[in-house]
C-alpha cells in the first residue's frame, strides 16, 4: 500500500509520553529508509503540536503569530537529495 499520510483518531485524549515518541520516531525512520530512491534521504524532521496558522508576513507574525492545535501530535518528514 502506498500512502503519503497516516492519520489516527482517538475517541479521547491520550498521553503520548517521551518513550512513545521515541518508538514512533524509530518506526518512521524505518518507513523513511525503505522508501527513498538512490541519492535521496528522508527522515522524521518535526514533532509536536500541529500548526493551524502560519503567518506569511512580518505584520501577520507580529499581530497573530503561529497558532497550534495542542490536541494533535503532528510529525513531519523531510526529503532531500544527497550525493
C-alpha positions, 0 to 999 in steps of 0.5 A: 500500500502506498500512502503519503499520510497516516492519520489516527483518531482517538475517541479521547485524549491520550498521553503520548509520553517521551518513550512513545515518541521515541518508538514512533520516531524509530518506526518512521525512520524505518518507513523513511529508509525503505522508501527513498530512491538512490541519492535521496534521504528522508527522515522524521524532521518535526514533532509536536503540536500541529500548526493551524496558522502560519503567518506569511508576513512580518505584520501577520507574525507580529499581530497573530503569530503561529497558532497550534492545535495542542490536541494533535501530535503532528510529525513531519518528514523531510526529503532531500537529495544527497550525493 
